[in-house]
Amino acid sequence: HFFGTNAHVLFLVSVDSLFCMRLPLGRLPVARAAVLAGGLCVSSGLRGVPIRLNAVTTTSKRKMQARGQITGEVFQVGGQGFTSSEDAGVFLVWCGPGVAALIDSGCGSERGVEKLLDNVAECGVPVTDITVLLLTHCHFDHTGGAEAIRHRCGCKVVIHEKDAVFVESGNSEVTAATWYNRKMNPLRVDQKITQPSEKITVGDKVFEAVFIPGHTPGSVAYLTHSEGKAVVFAQDVHGPLHPSFLSNKEDYKQSLRRLIGLNADILCEGHYGVYHGKQTVKEYIEEYL
């Protein structure tokens, strides 16, 4: 529904029914305001603002329309607006009863990790269901929280062998920890990806680890399927390329072409959001070629 600036409608949602109450706002100065009511957000002061109701369609907690839900099995649980502004995107994939995967871990501040795990629980997934942490590359905003998450969840940590050397040695320069005025503590890696394409089975899901060097020597994208859609977690598609990262421009361009070839329906990017639709995903990646 769309409404003008002089009169607005507030929907109040109860368990059993919907009530519509018309609230005349007169000729108040045009200003942005937000009213939160049971997960419903109404923005006023802007002409033609849509109001969206996200209805709960099942009593299953996991199936509720959670904040950050991408599909019924895939959720964003970390990153700006979810945990901390310094964190890259962190994504949760439900892989069947009692099993889940996490992609990347944020910087690992105590508050950020607590919020991340709270967000996981709000998706209806016990944190102890996380059996694997799939790291896309070695940078601190993706790996800094890995040890804390492994400690809390008991999961194994996976990363490509060419980036494993930097997290295992605690290299604060290549991992960009210095960009955050932090130190990279040595991180033990449980499983190292060694092939250009490698399958990782997690519960009912299969993740294809696709080697996409360029941003870092061991960058990886993880491709899986959810509800009939190909979902790729390709963090930092945008780069940047920097000498301290050991970036390689030619490898980066070739990796972008490889990502396009995956023909994904959904792209989960580390800093610039989630993209839906094959053409939209393709066009976004092409921007950097």
N, C-alpha and C positions, 0 to 999 in steps of 0.2 A: 504494500500500500504506500501511496505517496501523499504527503500533506504539505501545505504551504507554511509560511512563517508566522501567521497570525493566530492559528489555532492548531493544536496538536492533540494526538490521542495517545494515552498511556494504557497499555494492556497489562492487567494484573493477572498472573497465572496462579491458580490454586490446584490442589490435587485433583479435584473432581470437575472443575468447570473453568470457563474463561469469562472474565467480566470486562466489559469495555466501558471506560469512563471518559467522557469528553471534557478536556480541561482547557478552557479559553485562557490564553496567555496574554490577551490584549495586544497592545503595541509596545511590548518590551523591546529594548535594544536588541538587535540581532547579535546573538552570542552563542557559543557552543556550550551545551550542557549535556550531561549524560545521566540517565536514571537507570540504575541496575535493579532488576526485580526478578529474582529466581533464575538468573542466567540470561535474562532478556535485557538487551541494551537498546535504549532509545536515544538518539541524538537529536537535539532540537536547535533551532536557530539557523538551519540551512534549508533552503528550498529544495524540495524533491529528494528528501532523505528516506531511503528504504528502511522499513522495520522488519526484522527477520525473527521468526519464531522457530527455534530448534526443538522439535517435539521429541520426547523420549518414546521410543517405539517398542521397548521391551523392558522387562524388569531386570534383565541381566546387567550388572554393573559394567561389564566390558563393552556392552553394546550401546551404552548411553552416549549421547552426543557430547563427548568430552571436549574441552578446550584443546585445540591442537590436533583434533582427529582428522586424519587424511583419508583413510579407509576404515572399515570396521575392525581392521587388524593393525593398522599403522598409525602412530601418533607422534607428534613432536612434543617432547617433554623437557627440552633444555634449549638454551639460547636466549637472545634478547627478548624480553617480555615473558619469559618462562622461568629463568633462573637468574642469570646475571648478564649485564650488557657486554662483558668481556668474553663470555662463552660463545663458541660456535654452536650451530644447531646440533641437538642431540635427539635421536629418534628411537622409538620403541616399536618392536615388531612382535606381535603375539603369534607364537608358532605352534599353538595347540595346547591342550590342557597341561598345566604345570611347566610350560616351557616358553621362554621369551628371549629375544636378542635385543641388545642395545648397540646403536651405531654412534660412536664417539662419546666423549665423557665431559667436555667442557674443561675449564681451567682448574677446577678442583678446590675452590674456596670452600671452607666448612659450611657456610650458609648456602652456597650454590649447590653443593652435593645433597644437602638435606632437602632443599627445595626440589631438586631433580627427582629424588627418590619419593618425595611426597606426590609429585606429579605422576610418577609411575603407578603408585597406589591408587590415585584418583581415576586412573584408567581401568581399574579393576584387576590389575596384575600385581600379585605379591612380589616384592623386590627379590625374594629368594627364588622366584621362577626364572630370573635372568641367568642363563647358563653360559652366555658368551657375550663378550664385548668386542665388537668389530671396529677397529680403528682404521680410518681412511688414510691417514698419514701422520707424521711425527709431530706436527706443530702443537704447541702447548695448549692452545685454546680448544684442541680436540683430544689431547691425551693427558692433560694435567690432573684430571680427576680419576684416572684409570685405577690407580692403586687403592684409593678410598672406595671406589665402587666394587672392586674385586673383594676387598675386605668385608664389605657389607653384604654382598650378594653371593660370594663364593664362585664367581664366574671365571672363565679363562679369558685371557687377553690375546687377541689376534691382530697381527700387523704384517705388512710385507717385509721381507728380510732386508731390503735395501734401506728402509727407514728404521728397522729394529735396532740397528747398530747405534743410532743416535739416541734413542730412548733408553736403551740398556746401559749406555755409557754416561748418561746424564749430560748430554751435550746441549748446553743452554743457548748456544749460538744458532745451530742448525734447526733446533726445535722452536726457535723464536721466543723462548721463555724470557729472554732479555728485553723483548719488545713490551712485555708486561711487567717489567721490573721484578721478575721472579726467577727462581732457580729450578732447573729441571732435575729432579731427583732420579737416580737410576731406576728404571722400571723393568722388572722381569717379564719377558714375553713367553707365553705358553705355547703359541703356535705361530709359525712364520710361513707366510705365503711365498712361494718360490717360482710359480709358473705364471705365464701370461694370462691364463684363465684357469681358475681353480674352484671346484665345487665344495661348499661347506654346508653340511646338513645340520639343521637345528630343529628338532622336533619334526613337525609336518612340513617345514619350509626348507627349500634349497636356496642358498645364496651363491651366486657366481661372483667370485672376486676377480675383477677385471683390472689388469695392470695398466695404469694411466700416468706414467711418469711425466715430469715437466715442472709442475709446481714444486714438488720435491722429488728426489730420486726414486722413492718407493710409494708414490701415491696410488691408491686403489679406489675403484668404485665397486659398490656391492649391488648386484641386480637380483631381485626376487619378484615373486608374483603374489598379488593379493586381489581377491574378488575378480579374477580374470584380467587384471591389469598388470603390466610390467612396471615395476617401481624401481628406480635407480637412486641410490644414495651416492652422489658424486660431489663431495664437499669441495669447496673452493674451485669450482669451474672457472671462476673469474680470475684466478691467480691470487695474489700478484706473483710476478717473477722477480727474484732478488738474488744477488750473488751469495748472500749469507745463507740462503735456503739451498744452495747448490742447484738452482733452477736451470732448466734447459729449454730454450724457446722452441727449438725444432721438435723435441720430444713432446712439449706441451701442445703444439699445433696438431701433431699426429694423434695425440691422445684425445683431443677434442673431436677429431673426425671419427675416432673409434667410438666415442660416446654417442655421437649422432647415429652411428650404425647399429646401436643397441635398440633403437626405435622404441624408446620407453614412453609409456603413457603418463607417467608421473616422475618428475625430477625433484628430489629433496636436496637443496643446495645449502652449504654451510652458513652463509651469511645473507643471502638474498632471497630466501623464502622457498616456497613450494610451487612448482609449475605443473599445471594439469593440461593434458591434451598433447598428442604426438607433435602436432605442428607448433604449438607453443613451446614445447621443450626444445625442438629442433631450432627454432628461431632464436631462443635464448642462448643456446650454445654457439650458434653461428656468429653472434655478436662479437665473440672473442677470437674468431679466426682472422 
